[in-house]
Amino acid sequence: MTTAEDRLNLLRQIMAQENVTLVTLGPGAHMQWLLGFHPHADERPCLLCISHNGSAFLMPALNAEGIRESTDLTFYEWDDAAGPNSALQHLLTDLKVGGKANLALDETMRADFAALIQKALPQARRQFLTSTVGALRMRKDDDEYKRLKRNAKIADNAMQAAWQVLKAGMRENDVAAVIQKSFADQGAEAKFHIIGASKNGAYPHHQTGDTILKEGDALVMDIGGTSEGYFSDITRMVVLSEPPEGYNLIHQTVDRAVKAALQAARPGVRACNVDAAARGVITDAGYGEYFVHRTGHGLGSEVHEQPYLTSTSETVLEEGMVFSIEPGIYLPGRFGVRLEEIVILRSDGPEILSELPRTLNIL
């Protein structure tokens, strides 16, 4: 199992490659990935600072005792009366960070936290974590893969639990409640559910509501949850009774787009080329204007993280990256079709984490 020390060592290696002097993170997903925990996030500045010479926390004294149980890193404590500036200066001096540092900032931290470190290093060159922590997070190790695989199975089970009871007369929210219970029964937490019936499915991020399901509805079912600190995400389609006019062709087209993207996704390929493969199938079929979002996003300790499979992304895919492939066609006022797989990229191509088929599912 990869430890915090392992990840800090990997980070310092990539810092050297990228000529980064100091990485600074606030409480959140990046810190959680790096250390296996993060302090409570509130308005008091709390920063993890990593240089080539060491690692240390700028730590509110109020929180220090509780956090000490989780780490042996050095704390530079400050209290409300004194404020954080002096403690931060001591930290930077001890980590041997000079004024012209090349600073990599956590793009998700609070703006006032970022302003604090920038004020302390006014001559520093600034960038975000894309090429350091972000780059490391994209390549999943075996332990992360196993957690993601287990989460995919949980989501598969939740999807099937909904299929077993789904029928006309239920509301979208009733379907969502079944999914939430299945996640909970498996020791996981449901994090999102898009249940879009008929014309609601034409909105990619429809807010599940009280629409009553009826015979002939095509349902978009996009669900996900979390356990062991990692996410699941899957989208499948269900039709109640007879499919609407033209549905079969749309479903087949979207499935062909998924297959084209799976075929295109290989180590060394740019993310934009995978997007182009899926988008080309849909465009050639005459539905290009109805594919209104990117082909995919990374998945791990966050449901959306690097890499992003967009038409403009120059990210080069590498073995171990985990991402979604989820093309869709959305016909306003009629229905939408989206099919989503989460894959991990192997040396010979993508491995799909879900075990559920994408075939037309008529209940």
C-alpha positions in Angstrom: 0.0 0.0 0.0 1.3 3.4 -0.9 2.1 5.6 2.2 2.2 9.3 2.7 5.9 9.2 2.8 5.9 7.4 -0.6 3.7 10.1 -2.1 5.8 12.9 -0.6 8.9 11.3 -2.2 7.2 11.0 -5.6 6.1 14.6 -5.3 9.6 15.8 -4.6 10.8 13.9 -7.7 8.3 15.6 -9.9 9.0 19.0 -8.3 12.6 18.6 -9.3 11.6 17.7 -12.9 9.3 20.7 -13.1 11.6 23.1 -11.3 9.1 23.8 -8.5 10.5 25.2 -5.3 7.4 25.0 -3.1 4.1 23.2 -3.2 1.4 24.7 -1.0 -2.0 22.9 -0.3 -5.1 23.8 1.6 -7.4 21.2 3.3 -9.1 19.3 0.5 -8.8 16.5 -2.0 -5.2 17.1 -3.0 -4.1 17.0 0.7 -6.3 14.0 1.3 -4.6 12.1 -1.5 -1.1 13.1 -0.4 -1.4 12.4 3.3 -4.5 10.2 3.7 -6.3 12.9 5.7 -6.9 16.7 5.8 -7.6 19.0 8.7 -11.0 20.6 9.1 -11.5 23.3 6.5 -12.6 26.6 8.0 -11.6 30.2 7.7 -8.4 29.9 9.7 -5.4 29.5 7.4 -4.1 26.0 7.4 -1.5 25.2 4.8 0.7 22.2 4.0 4.0 23.4 2.5 6.4 21.1 0.8 9.9 22.1 -0.3 12.9 20.0 -1.3 14.2 20.4 2.2 11.1 19.3 4.2 7.4 19.5 4.8 5.4 21.4 7.4 2.0 22.7 8.3 1.0 26.2 9.0 -1.5 25.2 11.7 -4.1 27.0 13.7 -3.3 26.3 17.4 -7.0 25.7 18.0 -6.8 22.6 15.7 -3.3 21.4 16.4 -3.9 18.9 19.1 -6.6 17.0 17.2 -4.5 16.9 14.0 -1.4 15.7 15.7 -2.9 12.3 16.0 -2.8 12.0 12.2 0.7 13.2 11.3 4.2 13.7 12.7 5.0 16.6 10.3 6.2 19.8 11.9 3.5 22.3 12.9 4.1 26.1 12.8 1.2 27.1 15.1 -0.5 30.5 15.3 -3.4 31.8 17.4 -6.2 34.2 16.7 -4.4 37.0 18.7 -1.1 36.8 16.8 -2.4 35.8 13.3 -0.6 33.5 10.8 1.9 35.8 9.2 4.9 35.4 11.6 4.4 31.6 11.8 4.3 31.4 8.0 7.6 33.4 7.7 9.3 31.1 10.1 8.0 28.1 8.2 9.3 29.4 4.9 12.7 30.3 6.4 13.1 26.8 7.9 12.1 25.1 4.6 14.7 27.3 2.9 12.3 28.9 0.5 13.6 32.1 -1.0 11.8 35.1 -2.4 12.0 34.1 -6.0 10.6 30.6 -5.5 8.7 28.8 -8.2 5.4 28.3 -6.3 2.8 25.7 -7.1 -0.6 26.5 -5.5 -3.5 24.3 -4.7 -6.1 25.6 -7.2 -8.9 24.5 -4.9 -7.8 26.3 -1.7 -9.6 29.4 -0.4 -8.6 32.6 -2.1 -7.5 34.2 1.2 -5.2 31.3 1.9 -3.6 31.7 -1.5 -3.3 35.5 -1.0 -1.5 34.8 2.3 1.2 32.7 0.8 1.6 35.0 -2.2 1.9 38.0 0.1 4.7 36.2 1.9 6.5 35.4 -1.4 5.7 38.5 -3.5 8.4 37.8 -6.1 7.5 34.1 -6.6 6.5 32.7 -9.9 3.1 31.1 -9.5 1.4 28.1 -11.1 -1.3 25.6 -10.1 -0.8 21.9 -9.2 -1.5 20.5 -12.7 2.1 19.4 -13.3 2.9 18.2 -9.8 0.2 16.8 -7.4 -2.4 16.7 -10.3 0.0 14.7 -12.5 0.6 12.2 -9.8 -3.1 11.8 -8.9 -3.9 10.9 -12.5 -1.8 7.7 -12.4 -3.6 5.3 -10.1 -1.6 2.6 -8.2 -2.8 -0.9 -7.6 -4.5 -0.1 -4.3 -6.4 2.8 -5.9 -7.5 0.5 -8.7 -8.8 -2.1 -6.3 -10.8 0.6 -4.4 -12.2 1.9 -7.7 -13.1 -1.6 -8.9 -14.9 -2.3 -5.6 -16.8 1.0 -6.0 -17.8 0.2 -9.5 -19.3 -3.1 -8.3 -21.3 -1.2 -5.6 -22.7 1.1 -8.3 -23.5 -1.8 -10.6 -25.5 -3.4 -7.7 -27.3 -0.1 -7.0 -28.2 0.2 -10.7 -29.6 -3.3 -10.7 -31.5 -2.7 -7.5 -33.4 0.1 -9.2 -34.0 -1.9 -12.3 -35.7 -4.7 -10.2 -38.4 -2.3 -9.0 -38.6 0.3 -11.7 -42.0 0.6 -13.3 -44.5 3.1 -14.6 -46.2 5.2 -11.9 -43.0 5.7 -9.9 -41.5 9.1 -9.6 -37.9 9.9 -10.5 -37.3 10.6 -6.8 -38.6 7.1 -5.9 -36.0 5.5 -8.2 -33.3 7.7 -6.6 -34.4 6.5 -3.1 -33.9 2.9 -4.1 -30.4 3.7 -5.4 -29.5 5.6 -2.2 -30.6 2.7 -0.1 -28.6 0.2 -2.1 -25.4 2.3 -1.7 -26.1 2.6 2.0 -26.8 -1.2 2.4 -23.4 -1.9 0.8 -21.6 0.4 3.2 -21.2 3.2 0.7 -22.6 6.7 0.4 -24.6 7.8 -2.6 -23.3 11.1 -3.9 -25.4 11.9 -6.9 -28.2 10.6 -9.1 -29.5 11.9 -12.3 -32.8 10.1 -13.1 -34.1 11.8 -16.3 -37.4 10.5 -17.7 -38.4 11.2 -21.3 -37.8 14.9 -22.2 -35.9 15.4 -18.9 -33.2 13.1 -20.2 -32.4 15.7 -22.8 -30.9 17.8 -20.1 -27.5 16.2 -19.4 -27.5 17.4 -15.7 -31.2 17.1 -15.0 -32.2 17.6 -11.4 -34.1 14.5 -10.3 -37.6 15.4 -9.3 -41.2 14.3 -9.1 -41.8 13.5 -12.7 -44.0 10.4 -12.9 -42.6 7.6 -15.1 -44.9 6.3 -17.8 -44.9 3.6 -20.5 -42.6 4.5 -23.4 -40.2 6.6 -21.3 -36.5 6.4 -22.0 -34.6 7.0 -18.7 -31.1 8.3 -18.3 -29.7 6.9 -15.1 -26.4 8.5 -14.0 -25.4 7.5 -10.5 -22.4 7.5 -8.3 -21.2 7.1 -4.7 -18.2 6.8 -2.6 -16.5 4.4 -0.2 -12.9 3.9 1.0 -12.3 7.5 -0.2 -12.9 6.8 -3.9 -15.8 7.3 -6.3 -18.0 5.4 -8.7 -19.8 6.9 -11.7 -21.9 5.0 -14.3 -24.7 5.9 -16.7 -27.1 3.4 -18.3 -30.3 3.7 -20.2 -33.7 2.0 -19.4 -36.8 2.0 -21.5 -40.2 1.3 -20.1 -42.1 -1.0 -22.5 -41.7 0.2 -26.1 -38.9 2.5 -27.0 -39.8 6.0 -28.4 -39.6 6.5 -32.1 -36.0 6.7 -33.3 -34.6 5.6 -29.9 -32.9 2.4 -31.1 -30.8 4.2 -33.7 -29.7 6.9 -31.2 -28.8 4.2 -28.6 -26.8 2.3 -31.2 -25.0 5.5 -32.3 -24.0 6.4 -28.8 -22.8 2.9 -28.1 -20.7 3.0 -31.3 -19.2 6.3 -30.0 -18.2 4.6 -26.8 -16.5 1.8 -28.7 -14.7 4.3 -30.9 -13.4 6.1 -27.9 -12.3 2.9 -26.2 -10.5 1.9 -29.3 -8.7 5.3 -29.5 -7.7 5.4 -25.8 -4.1 4.2 -25.7 -1.0 5.3 -23.7 0.7 8.1 -25.7 -2.6 9.3 -27.3 -3.8 12.9 -26.6 -7.1 13.2 -24.7 -8.5 15.4 -27.5 -8.1 12.5 -29.9 -10.3 10.2 -27.8 -12.9 13.0 -27.7 -12.6 13.3 -31.5 -13.1 9.6 -32.0 -16.4 9.6 -30.0 -17.5 12.9 -31.5 -16.8 11.8 -35.0 -19.2 8.8 -34.8 -22.0 11.0 -33.6 -21.3 13.8 -36.1 -21.1 11.4 -39.0 -24.5 10.0 -37.9 -26.0 13.6 -38.2 -26.3 14.3 -34.4 -23.1 16.3 -33.8 -25.0 19.4 -32.5 -26.7 17.2 -29.9 -23.5 16.0 -28.3 -23.1 19.0 -26.0 -20.4 18.1 -23.5 -16.9 16.6 -23.3 -16.4 12.9 -23.8 -15.0 12.2 -20.3 -13.3 13.2 -17.0 -10.9 11.6 -14.6 -12.2 9.8 -11.5 -10.6 8.9 -8.3 -10.8 10.6 -4.9 -12.9 13.2 -6.6 -15.7 12.5 -9.1 -14.3 15.0 -11.5 -10.5 15.3 -11.7 -7.7 15.2 -14.3 -7.5 14.1 -17.0 -10.4 15.7 -18.9 -11.3 14.3 -22.4 -12.2 17.5 -24.3 -11.8 18.6 -27.9 -9.0 20.9 -26.9 -7.1 18.8 -24.2 -3.5 18.1 -25.1 -3.0 15.9 -22.1 -1.1 12.7 -23.1 -2.8 9.6 -21.7 -0.6 7.4 -19.6 -1.0 3.9 -18.3 -2.8 3.9 -14.9 -5.0 6.9 -15.7 -8.7 6.4 -14.8 -11.4 8.3 -16.7 -14.9 8.2 -18.0 -16.0 7.7 -21.5 -19.5 9.0 -21.8 -20.7 10.4 -25.1 -24.4 11.4 -25.4 -27.1 12.6 -27.8 -29.8 14.9 -26.4 -32.9 15.6 -28.4 -34.8 18.6 -26.9 -38.3 17.8 -25.9 -37.9 14.1 -26.7 -35.2 12.2 -24.8 -31.5 11.9 -24.2 -29.1 8.9 -24.4 -25.9 8.7 -22.5 -23.7 5.6 -21.9 -20.9 5.9 -19.5 -18.0 3.6 -18.7 -15.2 4.2 -16.2 -11.9 2.8 -17.4 -8.3 2.4 -16.2 -5.8 2.7 -19.0 -3.5 -0.4 -19.4 -0.6 -0.8 -21.7 -2.8 -2.4 -24.3 -5.8 -0.2 -23.9 -8.7 0.5 -21.4 -10.1 -1.9 -18.9 -13.7 -1.2 -18.1 -14.5 -1.2 -14.4 -18.2 -1.9 -14.6 -19.6 -5.3 -15.3 -23.0 -4.1 -16.6 -23.6 -4.3 -20.4 -24.6 -1.2 -22.3 -27.2 -3.1 -24.4 -30.7 -1.7 -24.7 -32.5 -2.5 -21.5 -36.3 -2.7 -21.9 -38.3 -3.2 -18.7 
